[in-house]
Amino acid sequence: PQEKMHTLTVGTIPRVTLGIRPFPPGVLEKGQFYFSANGMPLYKVAAYTPSLLFGLSDQSQLRFGEKGGQLVCGADARELVCDLTDGFTMDGELFELKDRSRVTISGGPMIKFWSRA
């Protein structure tokens, strides 16, 4: 059985507003994205906030016990498949789920939002 995660964060940019860096370091290739799934208890989240939110160290190097598993992250995902029991937010829009649902997240085409050309 797979461990339950409390949060799943996925994105294509390494840094978001206010300097928050919720992903491990790495350079993405076309079709890849960053991900971080966290199943840590709240006291561990608080203790590791500098790594988890501000990228002050590489969160992919954090190990917890023999199995690890409380934090799964990377900068090389092409597809994630997960079972969700709650709703989720994508691009600021909340999606509610009535029942447990299997969701697939995969890379899409690159879109240019800003250009100096």
Helices and strands as residue ranges (DSSP letters): E 7-11, G 17-19, E 33-38, H 42-47, H 49-54, G 59-61, E 71-77, E 79-84, E 88-90, E 93-95, E 101-106
